[in-house]
Amino acid sequence: MLNRPPPGTIPDAAGSYQFKDRHGRLIYVGKAKSLRSRLGSYFQNPAYLPPRTAQMVAEAESVEWIQVDTEVEALMLEYSLIQQHQPRFNVRYRDDKSYPFLCVTMVDEWPRAMVIRGRKRKGNRYFGPYGHAYAIRETLDQLLRTFPIRTCSDNKFNHHARLGRPCLLYHIEKCAGPCVDEVERERYDEMVDDLLSFLGGDTDEVVKRLEDDMAQASAALEFEQAARCRDRLATVRKAIEGQEMVGGRSEDYDVVGLVDDELEAACQVFYVRKGRVMGRRGFIVDKAGDLSRDELVSRVLERLYFEENPLGSPKQVLVPDLPHNQELYEEWLREQRGSKVAIAVPQRGTKRKLRETVARNAADAFARHRLKRSTDHNSRARALNDLQECLGLPEAPLRIECYDMSHLQGSDYVGSMVVMEDGLPRKSEYRRFKVRTVGGNDDYAAMEEVLTRRLTNYLDERDRPVEEKGKFAYPPQLLVVDGGKGQLGVAERVLAELGLDGEIFPAGLAKEFEQVFVPGRSAPVEIPRPSESLYLLQRIRDESHRFANDYHRQLRGKRMTKSSLDGIAGLGPTRRARLVKEMGGVRAVERASLNDLLALSWLPDAVAHSIYEKLHGPPADR
């Protein structure tokens, strides 16, 4: 039951508000120009609220707020809280694929061009995203003949710098050879700047310079140089042809297309720079609420521009519908860009045609997504409902945690905790434990330690403010242990000792015959063999087993790679590797006399003495 704050305690100011359930978990985050006015709208007859909002209010037990100075700050705070806590009643975003970008690593001493996916590094320049990796790799291969900057990894670059010989790309004129000082720094920086300008849409200057260079070489009868310029000019023009021209040369804008139904929406974005389509991306929006069309556009803009836009903020954003509170979003984009940004709905001409093209792309993406998700979403919903019915749970277990132990004859004891939310793995919530108090082969004691540590942390964190909650802040509706009645008994005992036996439901999944044991029943629960619910339990059990084994192998590998030569002053990895190689192995080094070590001309005497003393103690003559 939602507790309404006392009258007069809610400030009439901008800020972000957060609804929490009985576990203290954030279930909804919002923003408001006036917190008092906005929050007051939730405390009315639920019959007058939209169904999704009424459900949220029914599940909420408390509401908190954070006051800020401006509505723009409230917008930014709301987005950061949503990204941090992923409340179930807020809009969620899922990229429909990991798009490739062309990256120029400006943070490196000698910048490098490469195709990447995933997380971006601050300080580098990114172009795209592109629909297909092969397309940008082909374009990059063409551009390297005109802008021959390096594409090799740092390891390969340093390797050829030590050798004093360039790689094959230098010899086929696709790299200027900075690793062996075949190009001056100023000239290399010019090539990088030219490539950045070209990728940013300033192609005319590059084409004109190549044409002038070709004419000058031809006039000077340097026909080989003229032929190189001609070939480079051809590759540049081919790359330009691959960029569709959709506007004037000075136009920078983004075009957003949206297609939605009651539950989800598909978004597609085309990035236009200097009149050319320089990249595109798409993602799916889980509406998770009663969003109007203008509110949906607002959420999409937040997703697009709170994250780093690889091509920078545009002068104009073209949308299918104006966002809710348009002036707020234009002010926020203006602060990001440093100059005016307009949000508009194109009504005529080429921009309207391009918006319709982007909308068709969104419709195609949405159709593919719904076809792919239809059976997947339904099967997960059936599995959770079946589990609720079979195990006698008060509600469908939206959050399930599973625990497993791993060791080798009692050594390197570790435990794993894996999490599924809404039937899908939540890998950011996975945790692993190094068992501290169990000395021998005792799975029950190890499981007790892991569960006690996890649930004690939950008790410590559940009453903290939202911004201070840690990695164990929320409880599962279903706690699964890998094993039979014995492991289940351990879980029941830990829950009872911590006072959580009425809040968290435990279950044990025995690997033999895939039997499920629950409290209060001596016989296993009958879950049909081919059911989605049993398959879900098997998946989370196998995932916890994999996660525990991976951690155990990692610890075992670290322990086994420890050497008697570790921790010796002056004996670093390079010098140690050379010593082991020349002496014929670690055991040979351990058997070596002090004179044998001193005989190595490249090994300092002080280090030789340190090695001998570490292995044998001080020599007798000292």
C-alpha positions as CSV (number, residue, x, y, z in Angstrom):
1,M,0.0,0.0,0.0
2,L,1.5,3.3,-1.1
3,N,2.1,5.7,1.8
4,R,1.3,9.2,0.8
5,P,3.8,11.8,2.1
6,P,2.4,14.3,4.6
7,P,0.8,17.4,3.0
8,G,3.3,20.2,2.4
9,T,6.4,18.0,2.5
10,I,6.6,17.7,-1.3
11,P,8.5,20.7,-2.7
12,D,7.1,22.8,-5.5
13,A,10.3,22.5,-7.5
14,A,11.9,20.6,-10.3
15,G,13.3,17.2,-9.6
16,S,13.2,13.4,-10.0
17,Y,10.9,11.1,-8.0
18,Q,11.3,7.4,-7.4
19,F,8.6,4.8,-6.5
20,K,9.8,1.8,-4.5
21,D,8.1,-1.6,-3.7
22,R,8.0,-3.4,-0.3
23,H,11.6,-4.6,-0.9
24,G,12.9,-1.1,-1.4
25,R,13.5,-1.8,-5.1
26,L,13.0,1.0,-7.6
27,I,10.0,0.2,-9.8
28,Y,9.5,3.6,-11.5
29,V,11.5,6.8,-11.9
30,G,10.1,10.1,-13.3
31,K,10.9,13.8,-13.6
32,A,8.8,16.9,-13.1
33,K,9.0,20.6,-13.3
34,S,6.9,20.7,-10.1
35,L,7.3,17.6,-7.9
36,R,4.3,18.6,-5.8
37,S,2.0,18.9,-8.8
38,R,3.2,15.7,-10.5
39,L,3.2,13.4,-7.4
40,G,-0.2,14.7,-6.5
41,S,-1.6,13.2,-9.7
42,Y,-0.7,9.7,-8.6
43,F,-2.7,9.9,-5.3
44,Q,-6.2,9.7,-6.8
45,N,-8.8,7.1,-7.5
46,P,-7.0,4.2,-9.3
47,A,-10.0,3.9,-11.6
48,Y,-9.0,7.2,-13.2
49,L,-5.4,6.2,-13.8
50,P,-4.1,4.4,-16.9
51,P,-4.0,0.7,-16.3
52,R,-0.2,0.4,-16.2
53,T,0.2,3.4,-13.9
54,A,-2.5,2.0,-11.6
55,Q,-0.6,-1.3,-11.4
56,M,2.6,0.6,-10.6
57,V,0.9,2.6,-7.8
58,A,-0.6,-0.6,-6.4
59,E,2.8,-2.3,-6.2
60,A,4.6,0.8,-4.8
61,E,5.0,1.2,-1.0
62,S,6.8,4.5,-0.8
63,V,7.9,7.4,-2.9
64,E,11.0,9.5,-2.6
65,W,12.3,12.5,-4.6
66,I,15.5,14.4,-5.3
67,Q,15.2,18.2,-5.8
68,V,17.3,20.0,-8.5
69,D,17.6,23.5,-9.8
70,T,16.3,23.2,-13.3
71,E,14.1,20.9,-15.4
72,V,17.1,20.0,-17.6
73,E,18.9,18.7,-14.5
74,A,15.8,16.7,-13.6
75,L,15.8,15.2,-17.1
76,M,19.5,14.2,-16.8
77,L,19.0,12.8,-13.3
78,E,16.0,10.7,-14.3
79,Y,17.9,9.1,-17.2
80,S,20.9,8.3,-15.1
81,L,18.7,6.6,-12.4
82,I,16.8,4.6,-15.0
83,Q,20.1,3.4,-16.6
84,Q,21.5,2.5,-13.2
85,H,18.5,0.7,-11.7
86,Q,16.4,-0.4,-14.8
87,P,13.0,0.0,-13.1
88,R,10.5,-2.5,-14.4
89,F,7.8,0.2,-15.1
90,N,10.1,2.5,-17.1
91,V,10.8,2.3,-20.7
92,R,13.7,-0.1,-21.6
93,Y,15.8,-0.1,-24.8
94,R,17.3,-3.1,-26.6
95,D,19.6,-2.5,-29.6
96,D,18.5,-4.8,-32.4
97,K,22.1,-5.5,-33.2
98,S,25.6,-4.4,-32.3
99,Y,26.5,-2.0,-35.1
100,P,30.0,-1.5,-36.3
101,F,31.8,1.9,-36.2
102,L,34.9,3.2,-37.9
103,C,37.1,4.5,-35.1
104,V,40.2,6.7,-35.4
105,T,42.2,6.4,-32.1
106,M,43.1,10.0,-31.4
107,V,44.3,9.0,-27.9
108,D,47.2,7.1,-29.4
109,E,50.6,8.7,-30.2
110,W,50.2,7.5,-33.8
111,P,46.4,7.4,-34.4
112,R,45.1,4.2,-35.9
113,A,42.0,3.5,-38.0
114,M,39.9,0.4,-37.1
115,V,36.4,-1.1,-37.2
116,I,34.9,-1.7,-33.7
117,R,31.7,-2.7,-32.0
118,G,30.5,-2.1,-28.5
119,R,31.7,0.4,-25.9
120,K,33.4,3.6,-27.1
121,R,36.5,5.2,-25.5
122,K,36.4,8.9,-24.7
123,G,38.8,10.9,-26.9
124,N,38.6,8.8,-30.0
125,R,36.7,9.8,-33.1
126,Y,33.8,7.5,-34.3
127,F,32.0,7.4,-37.6
128,G,28.8,5.4,-38.2
129,P,27.2,3.2,-37.1
130,Y,27.0,1.3,-40.4
131,G,24.6,-1.4,-41.4
132,H,27.3,-4.0,-42.2
133,A,30.9,-4.4,-41.1
134,Y,32.0,-5.5,-44.6
135,A,30.9,-2.2,-46.1
136,I,33.0,0.0,-43.8
137,R,36.0,-2.4,-44.1
138,E,35.8,-2.1,-47.9
139,T,35.5,1.7,-47.6
140,L,38.4,1.9,-45.2
141,D,40.5,-0.3,-47.5
142,Q,39.9,2.1,-50.3
143,L,40.7,5.2,-48.2
144,L,44.0,3.8,-47.0
145,R,45.4,4.3,-50.5
146,T,44.8,8.0,-50.1
147,F,45.2,8.4,-46.3
148,P,47.8,5.7,-45.5
149,I,47.5,5.8,-41.7
150,R,48.2,2.7,-39.6
151,T,45.6,0.0,-39.0
152,C,47.8,-2.4,-37.0
153,S,47.5,-3.3,-33.3
154,D,49.8,-1.7,-30.8
155,N,51.6,-5.0,-30.3
156,K,52.3,-5.4,-34.0
157,F,53.3,-1.7,-34.3
158,N,55.8,-2.1,-31.4
159,H,57.1,-5.4,-32.9
160,H,58.0,-3.9,-36.2
161,A,59.5,-0.8,-34.5
162,R,61.9,-3.2,-32.6
163,L,62.7,-5.1,-35.8
164,G,63.3,-1.8,-37.7
165,R,61.3,-3.2,-40.7
166,P,57.8,-2.2,-41.8
167,C,55.0,-4.7,-42.5
168,L,53.5,-5.6,-45.8
169,L,51.0,-2.7,-45.7
170,Y,53.8,-0.3,-46.1
171,H,55.1,-2.0,-49.2
172,I,51.7,-2.0,-50.9
173,E,51.3,1.7,-50.0
174,K,48.4,1.3,-47.5
175,C,50.5,2.5,-44.5
176,A,53.0,5.4,-44.3
177,G,55.3,3.4,-42.0
178,P,55.3,5.4,-38.7
179,C,56.7,2.4,-36.9
180,V,60.0,2.9,-38.7
181,D,59.9,6.7,-39.0
182,E,59.2,6.6,-42.7
183,V,56.8,9.5,-42.3
184,E,57.3,12.8,-40.4
185,R,54.9,13.6,-37.6
186,E,53.5,16.7,-39.2
187,R,52.7,14.8,-42.4
188,Y,51.1,12.0,-40.5
189,D,48.9,14.3,-38.5
190,E,47.8,16.0,-41.8
191,M,46.8,12.6,-43.2
192,V,44.8,11.9,-40.1
193,D,43.1,15.3,-40.2
194,D,42.3,14.8,-43.9
195,L,40.8,11.4,-43.2
196,L,38.6,12.8,-40.4
197,S,37.4,15.6,-42.6
198,F,36.6,13.2,-45.4
199,L,34.7,10.8,-43.1
200,G,32.9,13.9,-41.7
201,G,31.6,14.8,-45.1
202,D,34.1,17.4,-46.4
203,T,35.0,15.5,-49.5
204,D,35.3,18.4,-52.1
205,E,38.6,19.7,-50.7
206,V,40.2,16.2,-50.8
207,V,39.0,15.6,-54.4
208,K,40.3,19.0,-55.5
209,R,43.7,18.5,-54.0
210,L,44.1,15.1,-55.6
211,E,43.1,16.6,-59.0
212,D,45.7,19.4,-58.6
213,D,48.4,16.9,-57.5
214,M,47.7,14.7,-60.6
215,A,47.8,17.7,-62.9
216,Q,51.1,19.0,-61.4
217,A,52.8,15.6,-61.6
218,S,51.6,15.2,-65.2
219,A,52.9,18.7,-66.2
220,A,56.3,17.8,-64.6
221,L,56.4,14.6,-66.6
222,E,56.3,12.5,-63.4
223,F,53.9,10.0,-64.8
224,E,54.3,7.4,-62.1
225,Q,53.3,9.9,-59.5
226,A,50.4,11.2,-61.7
227,A,49.2,7.6,-62.0
228,R,49.3,7.2,-58.2
229,C,47.2,10.3,-57.8
230,R,44.8,9.1,-60.4
231,D,44.3,5.8,-58.7
232,R,43.8,7.5,-55.3
233,L,41.3,9.9,-56.9
234,A,39.4,6.9,-58.3
235,T,39.2,5.2,-54.9
236,V,38.1,8.4,-53.2
237,R,35.3,8.9,-55.7
238,K,34.2,5.3,-55.3
239,A,33.9,5.8,-51.6
240,I,31.9,9.0,-52.1
241,E,29.5,7.2,-54.4
242,G,28.7,4.9,-51.5
243,Q,27.4,7.8,-49.5
244,E,23.9,8.6,-50.5
245,M,23.3,12.4,-51.1
246,V,20.0,13.5,-49.5
247,G,20.4,17.2,-48.8
248,G,22.5,20.3,-49.2
249,R,26.2,20.3,-48.6
250,S,25.9,22.4,-45.4
251,E,23.1,20.3,-43.8
252,D,23.6,18.3,-40.6
253,Y,20.6,16.5,-39.2
254,D,19.3,13.2,-37.7
255,V,16.1,11.6,-39.0
256,V,14.1,9.4,-36.6
257,G,11.6,6.8,-37.6
258,L,9.2,5.1,-35.2
259,V,6.7,2.3,-35.4
260,D,4.9,1.0,-32.3
261,D,2.1,-1.0,-30.8
262,E,0.7,-1.1,-27.3
263,L,3.8,-2.8,-25.8
264,E,6.8,-2.0,-27.9
265,A,8.3,0.3,-30.5
266,A,11.0,0.0,-33.1
267,C,13.2,3.1,-33.8
268,Q,15.5,3.7,-36.7
269,V,17.8,6.7,-37.0
270,F,19.7,8.0,-40.1
271,Y,22.7,10.3,-39.4
272,V,23.0,13.0,-42.2
273,R,26.2,15.1,-42.3
274,K,27.1,17.5,-45.0
275,G,24.1,16.3,-46.9
276,R,25.1,12.6,-46.9
277,V,23.9,9.6,-45.0
278,M,26.9,8.8,-42.8
279,G,25.4,6.1,-40.6
280,R,22.4,4.5,-39.1
281,R,21.3,2.6,-36.0
282,G,18.2,0.9,-34.7
283,F,16.8,-0.3,-31.4
284,I,13.7,-1.7,-29.8
285,V,11.8,0.2,-27.0
286,D,10.0,-1.8,-24.3
287,K,7.3,0.8,-23.5
288,A,6.5,-0.7,-20.1
289,G,3.8,1.9,-19.5
290,D,1.0,4.0,-21.0
291,L,3.0,6.2,-23.3
292,S,1.5,8.7,-25.7
293,R,3.2,9.2,-29.0
294,D,4.9,12.5,-27.9
295,E,6.2,10.8,-24.7
296,L,7.6,8.0,-26.7
297,V,9.5,10.4,-28.9
298,S,10.8,12.1,-25.7
299,R,12.2,8.8,-24.5
300,V,13.8,8.0,-27.8
301,L,15.6,11.4,-27.8
302,E,16.9,10.7,-24.3
303,R,18.4,7.4,-25.5
304,L,19.9,8.9,-28.6
305,Y,21.6,11.9,-27.1
306,F,22.4,11.0,-23.5
307,E,24.8,8.5,-24.9
308,E,27.7,9.8,-26.9
309,N,26.6,10.6,-30.4
310,P,29.5,9.4,-32.6
311,L,28.9,12.2,-35.1
312,G,28.2,14.9,-32.6
313,S,24.9,16.7,-32.0
314,P,23.2,17.8,-35.2
315,K,21.8,21.2,-36.0
316,Q,18.4,19.7,-36.5
317,V,16.5,16.5,-35.3
318,L,13.7,15.4,-37.6
319,V,11.0,13.3,-35.8
320,P,7.7,11.7,-36.7
321,D,5.9,13.7,-33.8
322,L,7.0,16.5,-31.6
323,P,8.2,15.4,-28.2
324,H,6.4,16.1,-25.0
325,N,7.8,19.4,-23.7
326,Q,9.7,20.3,-26.9
327,E,11.3,23.4,-25.4
328,L,13.0,21.4,-22.7
329,Y,14.6,19.0,-25.1
330,E,15.7,21.8,-27.4
331,E,17.3,23.6,-24.5
332,W,19.0,20.4,-23.4
333,L,20.4,19.7,-26.9
334,R,21.5,23.3,-27.2
335,E,23.6,22.9,-24.0
336,Q,25.2,19.8,-25.4
337,R,26.0,21.3,-28.9
338,G,26.8,24.8,-27.7
339,S,24.5,26.3,-30.3
340,K,20.8,26.2,-31.3
341,V,19.3,22.8,-32.1
342,A,15.8,22.5,-33.7
343,I,13.4,19.6,-33.3
344,A,10.9,19.5,-36.1
345,V,8.5,17.3,-38.1
346,P,9.3,17.6,-41.8
347,Q,6.2,18.4,-43.9
348,R,7.4,18.4,-47.5
349,G,10.3,17.9,-49.9
350,T,13.3,15.6,-49.6
351,K,13.4,15.6,-45.8
352,R,9.8,14.3,-45.6
353,K,10.7,11.6,-48.1
354,L,13.7,10.6,-46.1
355,R,11.6,10.5,-42.9
356,E,9.2,8.1,-44.7
357,T,12.2,6.0,-45.8
358,V,13.4,5.8,-42.2
359,A,9.9,4.9,-41.0
360,R,9.8,2.0,-43.5
361,N,13.1,0.7,-42.2
362,A,11.6,0.9,-38.7
363,A,8.5,-1.0,-39.8
364,D,10.6,-3.7,-41.4
365,A,12.8,-4.0,-38.2
366,F,9.6,-4.2,-36.0
367,A,8.1,-6.9,-38.2
368,R,11.3,-9.0,-37.9
369,H,11.5,-8.4,-34.1
370,R,7.9,-9.4,-33.5
371,L,8.3,-12.6,-35.6
372,K,11.4,-13.5,-33.6
373,R,10.0,-12.6,-30.2
374,S,6.5,-14.0,-30.4
375,T,7.3,-17.5,-29.4
376,D,10.3,-16.5,-27.2
377,H,8.3,-14.0,-25.0
378,N,5.3,-16.4,-24.7
379,S,7.5,-19.3,-23.7
380,R,9.2,-17.3,-20.9
381,A,5.8,-16.1,-19.6
382,R,4.5,-19.7,-19.6
383,A,7.6,-20.9,-17.8
384,L,7.3,-18.4,-15.0
385,N,3.5,-19.0,-14.6
386,D,4.1,-22.7,-14.5
387,L,6.8,-22.4,-11.9
388,Q,4.4,-20.3,-9.7
389,E,1.8,-22.9,-10.0
390,C,4.0,-26.0,-9.5
391,L,6.0,-24.6,-6.6
392,G,3.0,-22.9,-4.9
393,L,4.6,-19.4,-5.1
394,P,2.5,-16.3,-4.2
395,E,3.6,-14.6,-7.4
396,A,5.5,-15.4,-10.6
397,P,9.2,-15.5,-9.8
398,L,10.4,-12.5,-11.9
399,R,13.8,-12.7,-10.2
400,I,15.4,-16.1,-9.7
401,E,18.9,-16.7,-8.2
402,C,20.8,-20.0,-8.4
403,Y,23.8,-21.0,-6.4
404,D,26.5,-23.7,-7.1
405,M,29.8,-24.7,-5.6
406,S,33.0,-25.8,-7.3
407,H,36.3,-27.1,-5.9
408,L,39.0,-29.7,-6.6
409,Q,39.5,-32.1,-3.6
410,G,38.7,-29.2,-1.2
411,S,41.1,-26.7,-2.8
412,D,40.1,-23.4,-4.4
413,Y,36.6,-23.5,-3.1
414,V,34.3,-21.1,-4.9
415,G,30.6,-20.3,-5.2
416,S,28.6,-18.7,-7.9
417,M,25.3,-16.7,-7.9
418,V,23.6,-16.3,-11.3
419,V,20.4,-14.3,-11.8
420,M,17.5,-14.5,-14.2
421,E,15.0,-11.7,-14.4
422,D,11.8,-12.1,-16.5
423,G,13.3,-15.5,-17.7
424,L,16.4,-13.9,-19.2
425,P,20.0,-14.0,-17.8
426,R,20.9,-10.7,-16.0
427,K,24.7,-11.1,-16.3
428,S,25.5,-7.7,-14.7
429,E,23.9,-9.2,-11.5
430,Y,26.1,-12.3,-11.5
431,R,28.4,-12.7,-8.4
432,R,31.1,-15.1,-7.4
433,F,32.5,-15.9,-4.0
434,K,35.8,-17.3,-2.8
435,V,34.9,-19.5,0.2
436,R,36.9,-18.4,3.3
437,T,36.0,-20.6,6.2
438,V,35.7,-24.1,4.8
439,G,39.0,-26.1,4.8
440,G,38.0,-29.5,3.5
441,N,35.5,-31.1,1.2
442,D,32.2,-29.8,2.7
443,D,29.7,-28.5,0.1
444,Y,27.0,-27.9,2.8
445,A,29.3,-25.7,4.9
446,A,30.5,-23.8,1.7
447,M,26.9,-23.3,0.5
448,E,26.0,-22.0,4.0
449,E,28.8,-19.5,4.0
450,V,27.9,-18.2,0.5
451,L,24.2,-17.9,1.2
452,T,24.9,-16.2,4.5
453,R,27.2,-13.6,3.0
454,R,24.8,-12.8,0.1
455,L,21.7,-12.5,2.3
456,T,23.4,-10.7,5.1
457,N,24.5,-8.1,2.5
458,Y,20.9,-7.8,1.4
459,L,19.8,-7.1,4.9
460,D,22.5,-4.5,5.3
461,E,21.5,-2.7,2.1
462,R,17.8,-3.0,1.7
463,D,17.0,0.0,3.9
464,R,19.6,2.3,2.4
465,P,18.7,5.2,0.1
466,V,18.6,4.3,-3.6
467,E,21.8,6.1,-4.5
468,E,23.7,4.1,-1.8
469,K,22.3,0.6,-2.6
470,G,25.0,-1.9,-3.6
471,K,25.2,-5.1,-5.6
472,F,23.1,-7.3,-3.2
473,A,20.2,-4.8,-2.7
474,Y,17.3,-6.9,-4.0
475,P,16.0,-10.3,-3.0
476,P,14.9,-13.1,-5.3
477,Q,11.4,-14.4,-5.4
478,L,12.9,-17.9,-5.9
479,L,16.3,-19.1,-4.6
480,V,17.5,-22.2,-6.3
481,V,20.4,-24.3,-5.0
482,D,22.2,-26.9,-7.1
483,G,21.5,-30.2,-5.2
484,G,18.9,-32.1,-3.4
485,K,17.4,-32.2,0.1
486,G,20.7,-31.6,1.8
487,Q,21.5,-28.3,0.0
488,L,17.8,-27.3,0.4
489,G,18.1,-27.8,4.1
490,V,21.1,-25.5,4.2
491,A,19.1,-22.8,2.4
492,E,16.2,-23.2,4.7
493,R,18.4,-22.9,7.8
494,V,20.2,-19.8,6.5
495,L,16.9,-18.1,5.6
496,A,15.4,-18.9,9.1
497,E,18.5,-17.7,11.0
498,L,18.3,-14.3,9.1
499,G,14.5,-14.0,9.4
500,L,13.9,-14.3,5.7
501,D,12.1,-17.6,5.6
502,G,8.7,-16.0,4.9
503,E,10.1,-13.6,2.3
504,I,12.3,-15.7,0.0
505,F,11.2,-19.1,-1.3
506,P,14.0,-21.8,-1.6
507,A,14.1,-24.8,-3.9
508,G,16.7,-27.5,-4.6
509,L,17.3,-28.9,-8.1
510,A,19.0,-32.3,-8.0
511,K,20.9,-33.2,-11.2
512,E,19.9,-36.9,-11.0
513,F,16.5,-37.2,-12.7
514,E,16.1,-33.4,-12.6
515,Q,14.1,-33.5,-9.3
516,V,12.9,-30.3,-7.7
517,F,12.7,-30.2,-3.9
518,V,10.8,-27.6,-1.9
519,P,10.3,-27.0,1.9
520,G,7.7,-29.0,3.7
521,R,7.6,-31.9,1.2
522,S,9.6,-35.1,1.4
523,A,8.9,-36.1,-2.2
524,P,10.1,-34.0,-5.2
525,V,7.7,-31.7,-7.0
526,E,6.3,-33.2,-10.2
527,I,7.2,-30.8,-13.0
528,P,6.4,-32.3,-16.5
529,R,9.5,-33.3,-18.4
530,P,9.0,-31.3,-21.6
531,S,7.7,-28.2,-19.8
532,E,9.2,-24.7,-20.3
533,S,9.4,-24.3,-16.5
534,L,11.7,-27.3,-16.0
535,Y,13.8,-26.1,-19.0
536,L,14.1,-22.7,-17.3
537,L,15.4,-24.3,-14.1
538,Q,17.8,-26.4,-16.0
539,R,19.2,-23.4,-17.8
540,I,19.8,-21.4,-14.7
541,R,21.3,-24.4,-12.9
542,D,23.7,-25.1,-15.8
543,E,24.6,-21.4,-16.0
544,S,25.5,-21.3,-12.3
545,H,27.6,-24.5,-12.8
546,R,29.4,-23.0,-15.7
547,F,30.0,-19.7,-13.9
548,A,31.4,-21.5,-10.8
549,N,33.7,-23.7,-12.8
550,D,35.0,-20.8,-14.8
551,Y,36.0,-19.0,-11.6
552,H,37.5,-22.2,-10.1
553,R,39.6,-22.7,-13.2
554,Q,40.7,-19.1,-13.0
555,L,41.9,-19.4,-9.4
556,R,43.5,-22.8,-10.0
557,G,45.3,-21.4,-13.0
558,K,46.7,-18.5,-11.0
559,R,47.9,-20.8,-8.2
560,M,49.5,-23.2,-10.6
561,T,51.4,-20.5,-12.5
562,K,53.0,-19.2,-9.3
563,S,56.8,-19.9,-9.3
564,S,59.6,-20.0,-6.8
565,L,61.1,-17.2,-8.9
566,D,58.2,-14.8,-8.0
567,G,58.8,-11.8,-5.8
568,I,62.6,-11.5,-6.4
569,A,63.8,-7.9,-6.6
570,G,65.2,-7.1,-10.0
571,L,63.8,-10.2,-11.7
572,G,61.0,-9.0,-13.9
573,P,59.0,-11.0,-16.4
574,T,61.4,-10.5,-19.3
575,R,64.5,-11.3,-17.3
576,R,62.9,-14.2,-15.6
577,A,61.8,-15.7,-19.0
578,R,65.3,-15.4,-20.3
579,L,66.8,-17.0,-17.2
580,V,64.5,-20.0,-17.3
581,K,65.1,-20.5,-21.1
582,E,68.9,-20.3,-20.8
583,M,69.1,-22.5,-17.7
584,G,66.7,-25.1,-19.1
585,G,63.7,-24.6,-16.8
586,V,62.7,-23.5,-13.3
587,R,64.0,-26.7,-11.7
588,A,67.4,-26.1,-13.3
589,V,67.5,-22.5,-11.9
590,E,66.7,-23.9,-8.4
591,R,69.6,-26.4,-8.7
592,A,72.0,-23.8,-10.0
593,S,74.9,-22.7,-7.8
594,L,75.7,-19.0,-7.1
595,N,78.7,-19.2,-9.5
596,D,76.4,-20.5,-12.3
597,L,74.2,-17.5,-11.8
598,L,77.0,-15.0,-11.6
599,A,78.4,-16.5,-14.8
600,L,75.5,-15.1,-16.8
601,S,76.9,-11.8,-18.2
602,W,73.5,-10.2,-18.7
603,L,72.3,-10.9,-15.2
604,P,73.4,-8.2,-12.6
605,D,75.3,-9.7,-9.7
606,A,72.9,-8.2,-7.2
607,V,70.0,-10.0,-8.9
608,A,72.0,-13.3,-9.0
609,H,72.6,-13.0,-5.2
610,S,68.9,-12.3,-4.6
611,I,67.9,-15.4,-6.7
612,Y,70.3,-17.6,-4.8
613,E,69.2,-16.3,-1.4
614,K,65.5,-16.8,-2.3
615,L,66.1,-20.4,-3.3
616,H,68.8,-21.5,-0.9
617,G,69.3,-18.9,1.8
618,P,72.5,-16.8,2.2
619,P,75.7,-18.4,0.9
620,A,78.0,-20.0,3.4
621,D,80.9,-17.6,2.7
622,R,78.8,-14.5,3.6
